[in-house]
């Protein structure tokens, strides 16, 4: 009995079949408990505190969401072992970096966590948290502000991804300012200042689209900023597109003169880049502006250029659109013969299943044909000679597209009628 008691005190309490007491505890306790204990045993108190602060932060967010909109189903961070392992590793790395006075390494550890959680849409709050931690560390790095610039960029992009453009632009503007007059490059050899300019160009463009319906004037201001950023970033193609967008919006608010100025800028860039498609868009837009300004001859030339470019490019639908634009202008000018010609070309090259568009084209063509025959038809009605009356009857029998004697087979009746009409 004494021997058994001895074994119980020294063996059974300390070891069960080769399994240590600590291992038994690991099986009995939750993964969160064991992970936390491991962090503390290794001496990383700050990491332990930060991890529990995250648990508490999520709990409060869930509680707030429940009170506002009812029950919310969210998978708790404490129940996700893979994420807990990554958190442990990176938080310990950040703590080690702070201990040795290496804030740039702590920054990298927190950035790694922000990037890791980007793959989980429901963990946006963690992305924000670790980007904020990066921002805090960036101010401690002695690198002329580069880390701080990058932290602003990362926060701006994260905000933009979730659609918060107004907040995003503030951080991206800081990134732009901090990179000004710096020669910093990323691993791909891209200058950070150019990157800042192009990113702002995109964000300003999106903001312009977002506010256009409610605030057109503000939309114009954003597009002007986008235009300047595209030029600052050295991207001529994007600068051209920004110029084209500005032209479009000035058209929409009723200022064709300013619109034409920006469309000409777009056309010049497209010519330098030998961008035929862009040139076609520019000539079409210029034609509209010139027409609205009353510069009819210039508008005709612009539309003709649009037609020629579309024909050369072989895009039938664009060619159809170009011919329709030119036909509309000819129709407005009363040159119905030319209008019919280009409406027919537009109709023949149209590639669309949009029946409404097809019907509208057929109506435009029919109206132009009617106008084209109106002069001869009216003359015949007004003078009402036997010969002209016979010509009218013959035309109704023949049913060609226009009441024009020269377009039909010559007969004694038509020859006489044509002579009479000309005399009249």
SVG drawing of the C-alpha trace seen along z (x, -y; Angstrom):
<svg xmlns="http://www.w3.org/2000/svg" viewBox="-54 -79 72 81">
<polyline fill="none" stroke="black" stroke-width="0.4" points="0.0,0.0 2.8,-2.3 4.5,-1.5 1.3,-2.3 0.9,-5.6 4.5,-6.4 3.8,-5.6 0.6,-7.8 2.5,-10.8 5.5,-10.6 4.2,-8.8 0.4,-8.9 0.1,-12.7 3.0,-13.6 2.7,-11.2 -0.1,-9.0 1.2,-6.4 3.9,-8.6 1.6,-11.7 2.7,-14.7 0.2,-16.8 0.7,-19.8 -0.3,-17.8 -3.5,-16.7 -4.3,-20.3 -3.8,-21.1 -6.5,-18.6 -8.9,-19.8 -8.6,-23.5 -9.7,-25.6 -7.4,-26.4 -7.6,-30.1 -6.6,-29.2 -3.6,-27.2 -2.5,-29.8 -2.7,-32.5 -0.8,-30.4 1.9,-29.7 2.4,-33.4 2.7,-34.2 5.0,-31.3 7.3,-32.6 7.3,-36.1 5.3,-38.1 3.0,-40.0 2.3,-42.8 1.2,-40.3 -1.0,-38.6 -2.7,-41.9 -3.1,-42.9 -4.7,-39.6 -7.2,-39.9 -8.0,-43.5 -8.9,-42.1 -11.2,-39.5 -12.9,-42.3 -13.1,-44.6 -15.0,-42.0 -17.3,-41.2 -18.3,-44.9 -18.8,-45.2 -21.1,-42.2 -23.0,-43.5 -23.5,-46.9 -24.7,-45.2 -27.1,-43.1 -28.7,-46.1 -29.1,-47.9 -30.3,-45.3 -31.1,-42.2 -29.2,-38.9 -25.9,-38.9 -24.1,-35.7 -20.4,-36.2 -17.7,-33.6 -15.7,-34.6 -12.0,-35.1 -11.3,-33.0 -12.8,-29.9 -10.6,-30.2 -7.3,-28.4 -5.5,-29.3 -6.1,-33.0 -5.0,-32.7 -1.8,-31.1 -1.0,-33.8 -1.8,-36.5 0.5,-34.9 3.4,-34.7 3.1,-38.3 2.3,-39.9 5.3,-38.2 7.4,-39.4 6.2,-43.0 6.9,-42.8 10.4,-41.5 11.0,-44.4 9.8,-47.0 12.1,-45.5 15.2,-45.9 14.2,-49.3 13.4,-48.3 10.0,-50.0 10.4,-49.3 10.3,-45.5 7.3,-46.0 5.7,-47.9 6.3,-45.0 4.8,-42.6 1.6,-44.6 1.5,-45.1 1.7,-41.3 -1.3,-40.9 -3.3,-43.5 -2.5,-41.8 -3.3,-38.4 -6.8,-39.4 -7.5,-41.0 -8.5,-37.5 -11.4,-37.5 -14.2,-40.0 -15.7,-39.7 -12.5,-40.8 -12.4,-44.3 -12.2,-45.6 -8.9,-43.6 -7.5,-45.1 -8.3,-48.6 -6.8,-47.8 -3.5,-46.6 -3.2,-49.5 -3.7,-51.8 -0.9,-50.0 1.3,-50.4 0.6,-54.1 1.6,-54.3 4.9,-52.5 5.6,-54.5 6.1,-57.7 8.9,-56.0 10.9,-55.0 13.8,-57.2 13.4,-57.1 12.4,-60.6 8.7,-59.6 8.6,-56.8 6.9,-54.3 4.4,-57.0 3.7,-57.6 3.2,-53.9 0.9,-53.6 -1.3,-56.4 -1.4,-54.7 -2.4,-51.4 -5.2,-52.9 -6.5,-54.9 -6.6,-51.8 -8.4,-49.8 -11.0,-52.5 -11.4,-52.7 -12.0,-49.0 -15.0,-49.2 -16.4,-52.2 -15.5,-55.0 -14.0,-57.3 -14.3,-60.5 -12.3,-59.1 -9.8,-57.3 -8.9,-60.5 -7.6,-62.2 -5.1,-59.5 -4.1,-59.2 -3.5,-63.0 -1.2,-62.7 0.6,-59.9 1.0,-62.2 2.3,-65.0 4.8,-62.9 6.2,-61.4 6.7,-64.8 10.3,-65.5 11.3,-62.0 13.0,-59.4 11.4,-56.4 10.6,-53.3 8.8,-50.1 10.1,-46.6 8.8,-46.8 10.9,-50.0 7.8,-52.2 8.2,-55.7 6.0,-56.1 5.1,-59.7 3.9,-58.5 2.0,-55.8 0.3,-58.3 -0.7,-60.5 -2.3,-57.6 -4.1,-56.3 -5.5,-59.8 -6.5,-60.1 -8.6,-56.9 -10.1,-57.9 -11.0,-61.5 -12.6,-60.0 -14.7,-57.6 -15.7,-60.5 -16.7,-62.5 -19.0,-59.8 -20.4,-59.3 -21.5,-62.9 -22.4,-63.9 -26.2,-63.5 -26.4,-65.6 -23.5,-68.0 -22.3,-68.4 -20.1,-71.3 -18.3,-69.3 -18.0,-66.5 -16.2,-68.8 -13.8,-69.8 -12.9,-66.2 -12.4,-65.6 -10.1,-68.6 -8.1,-67.1 -8.1,-63.7 -6.8,-65.4 -3.9,-67.1 -3.0,-63.9 -2.9,-61.9 -0.5,-64.5 1.5,-64.6 1.9,-60.8 3.2,-60.9 0.4,-58.7 -0.5,-60.3 -3.2,-57.8 -5.0,-58.4 -4.5,-62.1 -6.3,-61.9 -9.2,-59.9 -9.5,-62.5 -9.6,-65.3 -12.3,-63.4 -14.4,-62.9 -14.1,-66.6 -15.3,-67.4 -18.3,-65.1 -19.3,-66.6 -19.0,-70.2 -21.2,-69.1 -23.8,-67.7 -23.9,-71.0 -24.4,-73.0 -20.9,-74.5 -19.9,-73.2 -17.1,-75.7 -15.1,-74.5 -16.1,-70.9 -14.6,-71.3 -11.3,-72.5 -11.0,-69.3 -12.0,-67.1 -9.3,-68.7 -6.8,-67.9 -8.0,-64.3 -7.8,-64.2 -4.2,-65.6 -3.1,-62.9 -4.8,-60.2 -3.0,-61.4 0.3,-61.2 -0.4,-57.7 -1.8,-56.7 -5.0,-55.6 -7.5,-55.4 -10.4,-54.3 -9.7,-57.3 -9.5,-59.6 -12.9,-58.4 -14.4,-59.2 -12.8,-62.6 -14.0,-63.6 -17.5,-62.4 -17.5,-64.5 -16.0,-67.5 -18.7,-67.3 -21.4,-67.5 -19.8,-70.5 -19.2,-72.3 -22.8,-71.6 -24.1,-73.0 -21.9,-76.1 -23.3,-76.7 -20.0,-75.8 -21.7,-73.7 -18.9,-73.4 -16.4,-72.3 -19.0,-69.8 -19.4,-68.3 -15.6,-67.8 -15.4,-66.2 -18.2,-63.8 -16.7,-62.9 -13.4,-62.1 -15.3,-60.0 -17.0,-58.1 -13.6,-57.5 -11.9,-56.3 -14.7,-53.9 -14.7,-52.5 -11.0,-52.0 -11.2,-50.3 -13.8,-47.8 -16.1,-48.1 -19.5,-47.9 -21.5,-49.1 -19.3,-52.2 -19.4,-52.9 -23.2,-52.7 -23.1,-55.2 -20.8,-57.5 -22.9,-57.5 -26.0,-58.2 -24.4,-61.2 -23.4,-62.6 -26.9,-61.8 -28.5,-63.7 -26.6,-66.8 -27.2,-66.6 -30.9,-66.2 -30.9,-69.3 -29.2,-71.3 -31.8,-70.2 -29.4,-68.2 -31.8,-65.3 -30.0,-63.4 -26.9,-63.1 -28.9,-62.3 -30.6,-59.4 -27.2,-58.2 -25.7,-58.0 -28.9,-56.8 -28.8,-53.9 -25.2,-53.2 -25.9,-53.3 -28.8,-50.9 -26.9,-48.4 -23.9,-48.3 -25.9,-48.2 -25.2,-45.1 -27.6,-45.1 -30.5,-43.1 -31.9,-46.3 -35.2,-46.5 -36.0,-50.0 -32.7,-51.3 -33.5,-49.5 -36.9,-51.0 -35.7,-54.5 -33.2,-54.2 -35.9,-53.0 -38.0,-56.0 -35.2,-58.5 -34.4,-57.0 -38.1,-57.1 -38.4,-60.8 -35.3,-61.7 -36.6,-59.9 -39.9,-61.8 -38.1,-65.1 -35.8,-64.2 -38.8,-63.8 -40.7,-66.7 -39.5,-69.5 -40.3,-67.6 -43.6,-66.3 -44.7,-69.7 -43.8,-71.3 -45.9,-68.8 -48.8,-69.3 -48.6,-73.1 -48.4,-73.4 -50.9,-70.7 -50.3,-70.3 -51.5,-67.2 -47.9,-66.1 -47.0,-66.4 -50.2,-64.7 -49.3,-61.8 -45.9,-61.7 -47.4,-61.6 -49.6,-58.7 -46.7,-56.9 -44.6,-57.4 -47.3,-55.9 -47.4,-52.9 -43.6,-52.6 -43.2,-53.0 -39.5,-54.0 -37.9,-55.7 -38.2,-59.3 -40.3,-61.3 -37.4,-62.1 -38.0,-61.5 -34.3,-61.1 -34.2,-58.0 -36.8,-56.1 -36.7,-54.6 -37.2,-57.3 -40.6,-57.3 -42.3,-59.9 -44.5,-60.9 -41.6,-61.3 -39.5,-63.2 -42.3,-65.7 -43.1,-65.9 -39.4,-66.5 -39.2,-69.3 -42.4,-70.9 -41.2,-70.7 -37.9,-72.3 -39.6,-75.1 -41.9,-75.7"/>
</svg>
